[in-house]
């Protein structure tokens, strides 16, 4: 089959790989109908996530039709012919983390748990197409994919909603929603979102659905800010505006009630000297992540507010504002998304017309053009916000 594979930093290639097969009794094989390129895939492309190997199949946002199931799959939950969306974290459904709906912290699904423990202190769940740190599972930017524990994780789509309406239930819509959910938004709250990429856009939509009175988008890419403004959100361009000062002005000097970091480890900064400082630190491996957005979110948030972090971080940061965080009673919440917790409720919101995931799609390409998709997405060419691939 054809699959998009990681070759080396800054290089991906669509190549022929062996078709997936049933390896465990509760596996299923899914024929991919739609898949997508995620912003966190760019961290793999750029070489910031360790343990990638040449030939690894990329992609953790995918859906399709079940074409084969293992003998141990509960047929009351999944059958051949079912149309499913596959969540990116793999949960066992039985461990303490899964029982408490902390699906991305599953204790049983990462076969390389020892590697993750060395990196993070504790294991994390297996993730499709996201390095051997999270299990080395082949991803879904392919014609077929093996789905693990198939009677626990996939969501069956039994309505006539299109692929594009439900595909992002695999990751970015639940991730954006979780970012807003962790903020504990109450009516009248002002919510600031760093990053107006797809996850940031969905965090904004979710904040509004949950009752925010004002949502503020922070980015430096004009077309992304235009997309946010088209939805009625306030915007700040950090390339020509001091973010904290602008936020104080918009909130009567208090700061946003809730702040969401939807950027993560490759953040940029509007001030050249600050940007250069962290790029040099990262280049010489004195830090692994550039925490500009996280720093700003903490120092901008009102005292007693909440900072929610859904942008991906992988290692260590420099100049973390611990004093501001501690002395002003700011609550910091974070996590890889517990997708399975949110999939069905968000499906219901889509069906009710409360959320429109299709609004972020700007490019639709055949799978064989995945390398071009990565290139235009990474370099923000042709107003690229989100790329959907069709095998």
C-alpha positions as CSV (number, residue, x, y, z in Angstrom):
1,X,0.0,0.0,0.0
2,X,1.0,3.7,-0.3
3,X,1.9,5.5,2.9
4,X,3.5,8.8,3.9
5,X,6.7,8.0,5.8
6,X,9.2,10.0,7.8
7,X,12.6,9.8,6.1
8,X,14.8,12.3,8.0
9,X,14.4,15.7,9.5
10,X,12.5,17.9,7.0
11,X,11.9,15.0,4.6
12,X,8.8,12.9,4.2
13,X,8.0,10.6,1.3
14,X,5.1,8.6,0.0
15,X,6.3,5.1,-0.6
16,X,5.2,1.5,-0.8
17,X,5.0,-0.3,2.5
18,X,3.5,-3.7,3.5
19,X,-0.2,-3.8,4.1
20,X,-1.1,-3.9,7.8
21,X,-2.3,-7.2,9.2
22,X,-4.1,-8.4,12.4
23,X,-1.4,-8.9,15.0
24,X,-3.5,-9.2,18.1
25,X,-7.0,-10.6,18.6
26,X,-8.6,-7.3,19.2
27,X,-7.0,-5.5,16.2
28,X,-9.0,-4.2,13.2
29,X,-7.9,-3.1,9.8
30,X,-9.4,0.2,8.5
31,X,-9.4,1.3,4.9
32,X,-8.6,5.0,5.2
33,X,-11.1,7.4,3.6
34,X,-9.7,10.6,5.0
35,X,-6.6,11.7,7.0
36,X,-5.0,15.0,7.8
37,X,-1.7,16.7,8.6
38,X,-1.6,18.0,12.1
39,X,0.5,20.9,13.5
40,X,2.2,18.4,15.9
41,X,3.3,16.4,12.8
42,X,5.5,19.4,12.1
43,X,7.4,18.7,15.3
44,X,8.3,15.3,13.9
45,X,9.2,16.8,10.5
46,X,11.5,19.3,12.1
47,X,13.3,16.7,14.2
48,X,12.2,18.0,17.7
49,X,10.7,14.6,18.8
50,X,13.3,11.9,19.4
51,X,13.1,8.2,18.5
52,X,11.8,8.7,14.9
53,X,13.1,6.1,12.5
54,X,13.4,6.1,8.7
55,X,10.3,4.6,7.2
56,X,7.9,5.3,10.1
57,X,4.4,5.8,8.8
58,X,3.1,9.2,9.9
59,X,-0.4,10.5,10.7
60,X,-2.6,10.4,13.8
61,X,-5.8,12.0,12.4
62,X,-7.7,9.4,10.3
63,X,-11.0,7.7,9.7
64,X,-12.4,5.1,7.3
65,X,-14.2,1.8,6.9
66,X,-13.5,-1.4,8.9
67,X,-12.5,-4.1,6.5
68,X,-11.2,-6.8,8.9
69,X,-11.5,-7.5,12.6
70,X,-9.6,-9.9,14.9
71,X,-11.3,-12.8,16.6
72,X,-11.3,-11.1,20.0
73,X,-13.1,-8.0,18.9
74,X,-16.6,-7.6,20.5
75,X,-18.9,-7.7,17.5
76,X,-21.5,-5.8,19.5
77,X,-19.1,-2.8,19.4
78,X,-17.4,-3.1,16.0
79,X,-18.0,-5.0,12.8
80,X,-16.7,-5.1,9.3
81,X,-18.3,-2.3,7.3
82,X,-18.5,0.1,10.2
83,X,-17.5,3.7,9.5
84,X,-15.2,4.9,12.2
85,X,-13.1,7.8,13.4
86,X,-10.0,6.7,15.2
87,X,-8.7,8.7,18.2
88,X,-5.0,9.4,18.3
89,X,-4.2,8.1,21.8
90,X,-4.7,4.4,22.3
91,X,-6.5,3.4,25.4
92,X,-6.9,0.0,27.0
93,X,-10.2,1.0,28.7
94,X,-9.2,-1.0,31.9
95,X,-6.4,0.7,33.7
96,X,-6.8,3.4,36.3
97,X,-6.1,6.2,33.9
98,X,-8.6,5.0,31.3
99,X,-11.3,4.4,34.0
100,X,-10.8,8.0,35.0
101,X,-11.1,9.1,31.4
102,X,-7.4,10.1,31.3
103,X,-7.0,8.2,28.0
104,X,-3.7,9.8,26.9
105,X,-2.1,8.6,30.1
106,X,-3.1,4.9,29.5
107,X,-0.8,2.6,31.5
108,X,-0.9,-0.4,29.2
109,X,-0.8,0.6,25.5
110,X,2.7,1.9,25.0
111,X,5.1,-1.0,24.4
112,X,8.0,1.4,24.8
113,X,6.8,2.6,28.2
114,X,10.4,2.4,29.6
115,X,11.6,5.0,27.1
116,X,8.7,7.3,28.0
117,X,9.5,6.9,31.7
118,X,13.0,8.1,31.1
119,X,11.7,11.1,29.3
120,X,8.7,12.0,31.3
121,X,9.0,10.2,34.6
122,X,6.0,8.0,33.9
123,X,4.7,6.2,30.8
124,X,2.2,7.8,28.4
125,X,-0.3,6.1,26.1
126,X,0.6,4.7,22.7
127,X,-0.1,7.1,19.9
128,X,-0.5,6.4,16.1
129,X,2.3,7.7,13.9
130,X,4.1,9.7,16.6
131,X,7.6,8.2,17.2
132,X,8.8,5.2,19.1
133,X,8.6,7.2,22.3
134,X,4.8,6.6,22.1
135,X,5.0,3.0,20.9
136,X,6.1,3.2,17.2
137,X,2.6,2.5,15.9
138,X,2.2,3.0,12.2
139,X,0.0,6.1,11.5
140,X,-2.9,6.8,9.3
141,X,-1.5,8.8,6.4
142,X,-1.8,5.7,4.4
143,X,-4.3,3.6,2.5
144,X,-4.9,1.2,5.4
145,X,-4.1,1.2,9.1
146,X,-4.1,-1.3,11.9
147,X,-6.3,-0.1,14.8
148,X,-5.4,-1.5,18.2
149,X,-8.0,-2.5,20.8
150,X,-10.6,-1.7,18.2
151,X,-13.6,-2.4,20.3
152,X,-12.5,0.3,22.8
153,X,-11.3,3.3,20.9
154,X,-12.9,4.1,17.6
155,X,-16.1,6.1,17.3
156,X,-18.7,4.7,15.0
157,X,-20.3,7.3,12.7
158,X,-23.9,6.1,12.0
159,X,-25.2,9.3,10.5
160,X,-24.8,10.8,7.0
161,X,-22.3,13.5,8.1
162,X,-19.4,13.8,5.7
163,X,-15.8,12.8,6.4
164,X,-14.8,16.4,6.7
165,X,-17.5,17.1,9.3
166,X,-16.2,14.3,11.6
167,X,-12.6,13.6,10.7
168,X,-11.2,16.1,13.3
169,X,-12.9,14.2,16.1
170,X,-9.7,12.1,15.9
171,X,-7.6,14.9,17.5
172,X,-7.8,18.6,16.9
173,X,-11.5,19.3,17.7
174,X,-11.3,17.5,21.1
175,X,-7.9,19.0,21.7
176,X,-9.2,22.5,21.2
177,X,-12.3,21.8,23.2
178,X,-10.3,20.3,26.1
179,X,-8.2,23.5,26.1
180,X,-11.4,25.4,26.8
181,X,-12.9,22.8,29.1
182,X,-9.9,22.9,31.4
183,X,-10.4,26.7,31.7
184,X,-13.7,26.2,33.6
185,X,-15.2,29.0,31.7
186,X,-18.1,30.9,33.3
187,X,-20.4,33.4,31.6
188,X,-18.7,36.7,31.0
189,X,-15.1,35.3,31.0
190,X,-12.5,36.8,28.7
191,X,-10.4,34.0,27.1
192,X,-7.2,34.7,25.2
193,X,-5.8,32.0,22.9
194,X,-2.2,31.9,21.8
195,X,-2.0,30.4,18.3
196,X,-4.7,30.7,15.5
197,X,-3.8,27.5,13.8
198,X,-6.5,24.8,13.6
199,X,-6.3,23.8,17.3
200,X,-6.4,27.4,18.3
201,X,-9.4,28.1,16.1
202,X,-11.2,25.2,17.7
203,X,-10.2,26.3,21.2
204,X,-11.8,29.7,20.3
205,X,-15.0,28.1,19.0
206,X,-15.2,25.9,22.1
207,X,-14.6,28.9,24.5
208,X,-17.5,30.7,22.9
209,X,-19.8,27.6,23.0
210,X,-18.9,27.3,26.7
211,X,-19.9,30.8,27.5
212,X,-17.0,33.2,27.0
213,X,-18.0,36.8,26.6
214,X,-14.9,37.8,24.7
215,X,-12.4,35.6,22.8
216,X,-9.0,37.0,21.8
217,X,-6.8,35.4,19.1
218,X,-3.0,35.9,19.3
219,X,-0.8,35.1,16.3
220,X,1.4,36.8,13.7
221,X,0.1,35.2,10.5
222,X,-2.4,37.6,8.8
223,X,-4.7,35.0,7.2
224,X,-5.0,33.1,10.5
225,X,-6.0,36.3,12.3
226,X,-8.4,37.0,9.5
227,X,-10.0,33.6,9.9
228,X,-10.4,34.2,13.7
229,X,-11.8,37.7,13.1
230,X,-14.3,36.3,10.6
231,X,-15.8,34.4,13.5
232,X,-16.2,37.5,15.6
233,X,-13.0,37.1,17.8
234,X,-10.7,40.0,18.7
235,X,-7.2,39.6,17.3
236,X,-3.7,40.6,18.4
237,X,-0.7,40.5,15.9
238,X,2.3,39.9,18.2
239,X,4.7,40.9,15.4
240,X,3.8,44.6,15.9
241,X,2.0,44.7,19.2
242,X,3.1,44.0,22.8
243,X,0.8,41.2,23.7
244,X,0.6,41.7,27.5
245,X,-0.1,45.5,27.1
246,X,-2.8,44.9,24.5
247,X,-4.5,42.3,26.7
248,X,-4.4,44.6,29.7
249,X,-6.0,47.3,27.6
250,X,-8.8,45.0,26.4
251,X,-9.5,43.8,30.0
252,X,-9.4,47.1,32.0
253,X,-6.0,46.4,33.3
254,X,-6.8,43.0,34.9
255,X,-5.8,40.5,32.2
256,X,-7.8,37.7,30.6
257,X,-9.6,35.4,33.0
258,X,-8.5,32.3,31.1
259,X,-5.5,31.8,28.8
260,X,-4.9,28.9,26.3
261,X,-1.5,28.0,24.9
262,X,-2.3,26.3,21.6
263,X,1.2,26.8,20.2
264,X,3.7,24.6,22.1
265,X,7.4,24.0,21.7
266,X,8.1,25.8,18.4
267,X,6.7,29.2,19.5
268,X,8.0,32.4,18.0
269,X,8.2,35.9,19.5
270,X,7.6,39.4,18.1
271,X,10.8,40.8,19.6
272,X,13.9,39.8,17.6
273,X,16.3,39.5,20.6
274,X,13.9,37.3,22.6
275,X,13.2,35.1,19.6
276,X,17.0,34.8,18.9
277,X,17.7,33.9,22.6
278,X,15.4,30.9,22.6
279,X,16.4,29.7,19.1
280,X,20.0,29.7,20.1
281,X,19.3,27.9,23.3
282,X,17.3,25.3,21.4
283,X,19.9,24.9,18.7
284,X,22.6,24.1,21.2
285,X,20.2,21.9,23.2
286,X,20.3,24.0,26.3
287,X,16.6,23.7,26.1
288,X,14.4,21.5,23.9
289,X,11.3,23.8,23.7
290,X,10.7,27.5,23.0
291,X,8.2,28.6,25.6
292,X,7.3,32.1,24.4
293,X,3.6,31.5,24.3
294,X,3.6,29.8,27.7
295,X,5.6,32.6,29.3
296,X,3.2,35.2,27.9
297,X,0.1,33.3,28.9
298,X,1.2,33.0,32.5
299,X,2.4,36.6,32.9
300,X,-0.7,38.0,31.1
301,X,-3.4,35.9,32.9
302,X,-5.2,37.7,35.7
303,X,-4.4,36.8,39.2
304,X,-6.3,33.7,40.2
305,X,-6.9,32.8,36.6
306,X,-6.3,29.6,34.7
307,X,-3.7,28.9,32.0
308,X,-4.6,25.8,29.9
309,X,-1.8,24.3,27.8
310,X,-2.7,22.1,24.8
311,X,0.2,23.0,22.6
312,X,2.7,20.1,22.5
313,X,5.8,20.3,24.7
314,X,8.4,17.5,24.7
315,X,11.2,18.3,27.1
316,X,12.6,21.2,29.0
317,X,12.2,25.0,28.9
318,X,14.3,27.9,30.1
319,X,13.1,31.0,31.9
320,X,9.8,29.5,33.2
321,X,8.0,32.3,35.1
322,X,7.5,30.3,38.3
323,X,7.3,33.4,40.4
324,X,4.4,34.9,38.5
325,X,2.7,31.5,38.4
326,X,3.0,30.9,42.2
327,X,2.7,34.3,43.7
328,X,-0.5,35.3,41.7
329,X,-2.4,32.0,42.3
330,X,-2.5,31.1,38.7
331,X,-3.7,27.6,38.0
332,X,-1.8,25.7,35.2
333,X,-3.6,22.8,33.5
334,X,-2.4,20.7,30.7
335,X,-2.4,17.3,28.9
336,X,-2.3,15.5,25.7
337,X,-6.0,15.3,24.8
338,X,-8.1,12.6,26.3
339,X,-9.9,12.3,23.0
340,X,-12.2,9.4,23.8
341,X,-13.8,11.5,26.6
342,X,-14.9,14.2,24.2
343,X,-15.7,12.4,20.9
344,X,-19.4,11.6,21.3
345,X,-20.4,14.9,23.0
346,X,-18.6,16.8,20.3
347,X,-20.3,14.7,17.6
348,X,-23.6,15.7,19.1
349,X,-22.6,19.4,19.0
350,X,-21.7,19.0,15.3
351,X,-25.0,17.3,14.6
352,X,-26.8,20.2,16.4
353,X,-24.9,22.8,14.3
354,X,-23.1,24.3,17.3
355,X,-19.6,23.6,15.8
356,X,-18.5,23.5,12.2
357,X,-15.1,21.7,12.0
358,X,-15.0,22.1,8.2
359,X,-14.3,25.9,8.5
360,X,-10.5,25.4,9.0
361,X,-10.0,23.2,5.9
362,X,-8.1,25.1,3.2
363,X,-6.4,22.4,1.2
364,X,-7.5,19.0,0.0
365,X,-4.9,16.8,-1.6
366,X,-4.4,13.2,-2.7
367,X,-2.3,11.1,-0.4
368,X,0.5,11.0,-3.0
369,X,0.9,14.8,-2.6
370,X,1.5,14.6,1.2
371,X,5.0,15.9,1.0
372,X,3.7,19.0,-0.8
373,X,1.0,19.3,1.9
374,X,3.7,19.3,4.6
375,X,5.7,21.9,2.8
376,X,2.9,24.4,2.3
377,X,1.6,23.8,5.8
378,X,5.0,24.3,7.4
379,X,5.8,27.4,5.5
380,X,2.3,28.8,5.6
381,X,2.1,29.1,1.8
382,X,-1.1,29.7,-0.1
383,X,-3.0,30.7,3.1
384,X,-2.7,27.1,4.3
385,X,-4.5,26.4,7.6
386,X,-5.4,22.7,7.4
387,X,-4.6,20.0,4.9
388,X,-6.9,16.9,4.4
389,X,-5.4,14.0,2.5
390,X,-7.5,11.5,0.5
391,X,-5.9,8.1,-0.2
